[in-house]
Amino acid sequence: MDEYEIDVVINGAPDKLKTYCGSIYSAIDSMLGIEMVEEIISVKRTIDNKIWDVKDMDIDYLRSLRQEMDDNLLADAFKTVEDLYIDTIH
């Protein structure tokens, strides 16, 4: 898992949050689950300082898509990903 620093807007003001995820997609998804996050501006993976500029992302649309997902199918998908994971560190 990597550390991600995410520039967001909360209550109309810029803020910075951290999350630990396996991918940029999971980092964004974790922000979608925080209702007080009004906007996602950028995401930085701290291990290599790679930055994604996502300020034009439609967070409301992504949240609506997320609500349509069947949680059981999502859990099964994550299990499949875990089965495919190869630990290259140990």
Secondary structure, 3 states (H helix, E strand, C coil): CEEEEEEEEECCEEEEEEEEECCHHHHHHHHHCCCCEEEEEEEEECCCCEEEECCCCCHHHHHHHHHHCCHHHHHHHHHHHHHHCCCCCC
